[in-house]
Amino acid sequence: MIQLEEVLAPPVPPPPSRVNYTDLDLSDASLNPSPVIARPVQVHELATDYAVIDYEATSAAARAGRDHVRRREELERKDCRTSLSVAKT
């Protein structure tokens, strides 16, 4: 029976039968190590401060603002009616 893994698996190369080495000519190599190249200093950015929004306080402030505008408009209408009635007499 043929297994699906056998069909889909990539072919595996046979293991090497021997190891090949190369000859290195180090006669011209100096005794001084390679110069060290300094890496640029990484500048760490400061962490971003994020605002925390208090939704309950925000909605309460919005309601208070709407109530203030509505009351001011009511008072202006009342003052307007009062000034008109005073002007008629």
C-alpha positions in Angstrom: 0.0 0.0 0.0 1.3 3.5 -0.9 1.2 6.1 1.9 0.3 9.7 1.1 3.4 10.9 3.0 5.5 8.9 0.6 4.0 10.5 -2.4 4.1 14.1 -1.1 7.5 13.9 0.7 10.4 15.5 -1.1 13.1 13.1 -2.2 15.8 12.6 0.5 19.4 12.6 -0.9 21.5 9.7 0.1 24.0 10.4 3.0 27.5 11.3 1.8 29.8 8.4 1.7 32.9 10.5 2.4 33.8 14.0 3.5 35.9 16.2 1.3 38.4 18.6 2.8 40.2 21.5 1.1 43.7 22.7 1.5 44.0 26.3 2.8 47.1 28.4 2.1 47.5 30.5 5.2 51.1 31.5 4.4 50.2 35.1 3.6 47.9 35.5 6.6 49.1 38.2 9.1 49.2 37.8 12.8 47.1 40.9 13.3 43.4 40.2 13.6 41.0 41.9 11.3 40.0 45.3 12.4 36.9 45.5 14.5 34.2 47.5 12.8 32.1 49.4 15.3 28.4 49.0 14.9 26.4 52.2 15.0 24.9 53.0 18.3 21.2 52.2 18.3 19.1 55.1 19.5 16.2 53.8 21.5 13.1 55.9 21.0 11.1 56.9 24.0 8.0 54.9 24.7 4.9 56.6 23.4 2.5 57.7 26.2 -1.0 56.7 25.2 -4.0 58.4 26.6 -6.4 56.3 28.6 -10.0 57.3 27.9 -12.5 57.0 30.6 -15.7 56.4 28.6 -18.0 56.8 31.6 -16.5 60.2 32.4 -16.5 61.2 28.7 -20.2 60.4 28.3 -21.1 62.1 31.6 -19.2 65.3 30.4 -21.0 65.1 27.0 -24.4 64.8 28.8 -23.6 67.7 31.1 -22.6 69.8 28.1 -25.9 69.0 26.3 -27.9 69.8 29.4 -26.0 73.1 29.8 -26.8 74.1 26.2 -30.5 73.1 26.6 -30.9 75.0 29.9 -29.2 78.1 28.5 -31.5 78.0 25.4 -34.6 77.6 27.7 -33.4 80.6 29.8 -32.8 82.7 26.7 -36.4 81.8 25.4 -37.8 82.7 28.9 -35.9 86.0 29.0 -37.0 86.7 25.4 -40.7 86.1 26.4 -40.3 88.2 29.6 -38.7 91.1 27.7 -41.5 91.0 25.0 -44.2 91.0 27.7 -42.6 93.9 29.5 -42.2 95.8 26.2 -45.9 95.3 25.4 -47.1 96.9 28.7 
